[in-house]
């Protein structure tokens, strides 16, 4: 089985990769920086986890879709999609750069739609699969300085509910964790703890499916 992770990074991304990797999943990682992807692949390999990295600019939806098409063509057994990408560009609403806001929204929301459209067909055919989205508390209430991030996370949260409604009849579980705090090791917001919660959501029986967990 394989987990396709979009937006692999040193915190939440690697924590989820480790959790699922140690359970026998092969990890397919997508992020912008090829050098970092190679580092993550080496780190995971040292822990006995098989992983591959694919460089892509998620905000460039055309190029991103092309990379995903290649991945899906090579891997017909993607069991889990984990969308972990977001953009952090602090600015108040009256001072936000419009091109930056558009790029942020593409990274936070449009990229998720592109990823789902690439992977869902094979899950629908199998009548089984799981789509996990890393949400954020700014979806519920964003400080003025994080307006763009809040718009993106609110959009992603909304997407989770509409996706869940569409995907459930096909046997595909959609869930998001709304993380209302700074992800940091050794705290309640330790990425390893949140990764455990993603695993719990993945393992849920159909009758127990949750769409959102609020981690606060």
C-alpha positions as CSV (number, residue, x, y, z in Angstrom):
1,X,0.0,0.0,0.0
2,X,1.1,3.5,-0.6
3,X,0.5,6.9,1.0
4,X,0.8,9.9,-1.3
5,X,1.8,13.0,0.7
6,X,1.6,16.4,-0.7
7,X,3.6,19.1,1.1
8,X,6.2,16.9,2.9
9,X,8.1,18.9,5.5
10,X,10.2,18.3,8.6
11,X,7.3,18.6,11.0
12,X,3.8,17.2,10.4
13,X,4.7,15.7,7.0
14,X,7.5,13.5,8.2
15,X,5.6,12.6,11.4
16,X,2.7,11.2,9.3
17,X,5.2,9.6,6.8
18,X,6.9,7.8,9.8
19,X,3.6,6.7,11.3
20,X,2.2,5.2,8.1
21,X,5.6,4.0,6.9
22,X,6.2,2.0,10.1
23,X,2.9,0.3,9.5
24,X,4.1,-0.9,6.1
25,X,3.1,1.9,3.8
26,X,5.5,3.1,1.0
27,X,5.5,6.9,1.1
28,X,5.3,9.0,-2.1
29,X,6.4,12.5,-1.2
30,X,5.7,15.7,-3.1
31,X,7.3,19.0,-2.3
32,X,9.0,21.9,-4.0
33,X,12.6,21.3,-2.9
34,X,14.3,18.2,-4.4
35,X,17.3,18.4,-2.1
36,X,15.1,18.3,1.0
37,X,13.0,15.4,-0.5
38,X,16.3,13.4,-0.9
39,X,17.1,14.2,2.7
40,X,13.7,13.0,3.9
41,X,14.0,9.8,1.8
42,X,17.4,9.1,3.4
43,X,16.0,9.7,6.9
44,X,13.1,7.4,6.3
45,X,15.2,4.7,4.7
46,X,17.4,4.7,7.8
47,X,14.2,3.8,9.7
48,X,13.3,1.0,7.3
49,X,10.7,3.0,5.5
50,X,10.6,3.0,1.7
51,X,9.9,6.4,0.2
52,X,10.2,8.3,-3.0
53,X,10.4,12.0,-3.6
54,X,8.8,14.0,-6.5
55,X,9.6,17.7,-6.9
56,X,6.7,20.0,-7.9
57,X,5.5,23.6,-7.3
58,X,2.0,23.0,-5.9
59,X,1.0,26.5,-6.7
60,X,1.5,25.9,-10.4
61,X,-1.6,23.7,-10.9
62,X,-0.8,22.7,-14.5
63,X,2.7,21.5,-13.7
64,X,1.5,19.9,-10.4
65,X,-1.2,18.0,-12.2
66,X,1.4,16.7,-14.6
67,X,3.6,15.4,-11.8
68,X,0.6,13.8,-10.2
69,X,-0.5,12.1,-13.4
70,X,2.9,10.5,-13.7
71,X,2.8,9.3,-10.1
72,X,-0.7,7.8,-10.4
73,X,0.2,6.1,-13.7
74,X,3.1,4.4,-11.9
75,X,1.3,3.6,-8.7
76,X,-2.2,2.2,-8.9
77,X,-2.3,1.2,-5.2
78,X,-2.4,4.6,-3.5
79,X,-4.5,3.8,-0.4
80,X,-4.1,7.2,1.4
81,X,-3.8,10.8,0.2
82,X,-2.4,13.2,2.8
83,X,-2.6,16.8,1.8
84,X,-0.3,18.8,4.1
85,X,0.6,21.8,1.9
86,X,-0.1,25.4,3.0
87,X,1.4,28.8,2.5
88,X,2.5,31.2,5.3
89,X,2.8,34.8,4.2
90,X,1.8,37.1,7.1
91,X,0.0,40.3,6.1
92,X,-3.2,42.1,7.1
93,X,-6.2,42.2,4.7
94,X,-5.6,45.8,3.6
95,X,-1.9,45.1,2.9
96,X,-2.0,41.7,1.3
97,X,-0.4,41.4,-2.1
98,X,-3.1,40.0,-4.5
99,X,-0.6,37.8,-6.4
100,X,0.5,36.3,-3.1
101,X,-3.0,35.7,-1.9
102,X,-3.8,33.9,-5.2
103,X,-0.7,31.8,-4.9
104,X,-1.4,31.0,-1.3
105,X,-4.9,29.9,-2.2
106,X,-3.6,27.7,-4.9
107,X,-1.2,26.0,-2.5
108,X,-3.7,25.6,0.3
109,X,-6.9,24.7,-1.6
110,X,-6.6,24.4,-5.4
111,X,-3.7,22.0,-4.9
112,X,-5.8,19.8,-2.7
113,X,-8.5,19.7,-5.4
114,X,-5.9,18.8,-8.1
115,X,-4.5,16.0,-5.9
116,X,-8.0,14.6,-5.1
117,X,-8.9,14.6,-8.8
118,X,-5.8,12.7,-9.6
119,X,-6.1,10.0,-6.9
120,X,-9.9,9.6,-6.4
121,X,-10.6,7.6,-9.6
122,X,-8.5,4.7,-8.5
123,X,-10.0,4.8,-5.0
124,X,-13.5,4.9,-6.4
125,X,-12.8,1.9,-8.6
126,X,-11.5,-0.1,-5.6
127,X,-14.3,1.2,-3.4
128,X,-11.8,1.9,-0.7
129,X,-9.3,4.7,0.3
130,X,-8.7,7.6,2.6
131,X,-8.1,11.3,2.1
132,X,-6.6,13.2,5.0
133,X,-6.2,16.9,5.1
134,X,-4.0,18.9,7.5
135,X,-6.2,21.8,8.7
136,X,-5.5,24.7,11.0
137,X,-7.3,26.8,13.6
138,X,-7.1,29.9,11.4
139,X,-10.0,28.3,9.5
140,X,-12.1,29.2,12.5
141,X,-10.6,32.5,13.6
142,X,-7.6,34.1,12.0
143,X,-5.7,37.0,13.4
144,X,-5.5,40.0,11.0
145,X,-1.8,39.3,10.3
146,X,-2.6,35.8,9.1
147,X,-5.5,36.6,6.8
148,X,-4.2,34.8,3.7
149,X,-3.4,31.6,5.7
150,X,-6.9,31.8,7.3
151,X,-8.6,32.1,3.9
152,X,-6.7,29.0,2.7
153,X,-7.4,26.9,5.8
154,X,-11.1,27.9,5.8
155,X,-11.3,26.9,2.2
156,X,-9.6,23.5,2.9
157,X,-11.9,22.9,5.8
158,X,-15.0,23.6,3.7
159,X,-13.6,21.3,1.0
160,X,-13.2,18.5,3.5
161,X,-17.0,18.5,4.2
162,X,-18.0,18.6,0.6
163,X,-15.5,15.9,-0.3
164,X,-16.7,13.7,2.5
165,X,-20.2,13.9,1.2
166,X,-19.2,13.0,-2.3
167,X,-16.6,10.3,-1.4
168,X,-18.4,8.4,1.3
169,X,-20.7,6.5,-1.1
170,X,-17.6,5.3,-2.9
171,X,-16.1,3.9,0.3
172,X,-13.6,6.6,0.6
173,X,-13.1,8.3,4.0
174,X,-12.3,12.0,4.0
175,X,-11.1,13.6,7.3
176,X,-9.3,16.7,8.4
177,X,-7.6,17.6,11.7
178,X,-8.1,21.3,12.5
179,X,-4.9,22.1,14.5
180,X,-5.4,25.1,16.7
181,X,-1.9,25.7,17.9
182,X,1.7,25.7,16.8
183,X,3.0,22.3,15.9
184,X,6.0,21.6,18.1
185,X,7.7,18.5,19.5
186,X,7.3,17.9,23.2
187,X,4.0,19.7,23.5
188,X,0.3,18.9,23.1
189,X,0.9,19.8,19.5
190,X,3.7,17.3,19.0
191,X,3.5,16.2,15.3
192,X,3.9,12.6,16.4
193,X,0.8,12.8,18.5
194,X,-1.2,14.4,15.7
195,X,0.2,11.7,13.3
196,X,-1.3,9.1,15.7
197,X,-4.6,10.8,15.3
198,X,-4.4,10.7,11.5
199,X,-3.7,7.0,11.9
200,X,-6.8,6.6,14.1
201,X,-8.9,8.3,11.5
202,X,-7.5,6.0,8.8
203,X,-8.4,2.9,10.8
204,X,-12.0,4.0,11.7
205,X,-14.8,1.7,10.7
206,X,-17.3,3.1,8.2
207,X,-19.9,3.5,10.9
208,X,-17.5,5.6,13.0
209,X,-16.2,7.9,10.2
210,X,-15.4,11.4,11.4
211,X,-14.9,14.3,9.0
212,X,-13.2,16.7,11.4
213,X,-11.2,16.5,14.6
214,X,-10.5,19.7,16.4
215,X,-7.0,19.4,18.0
216,X,-6.8,22.2,20.6
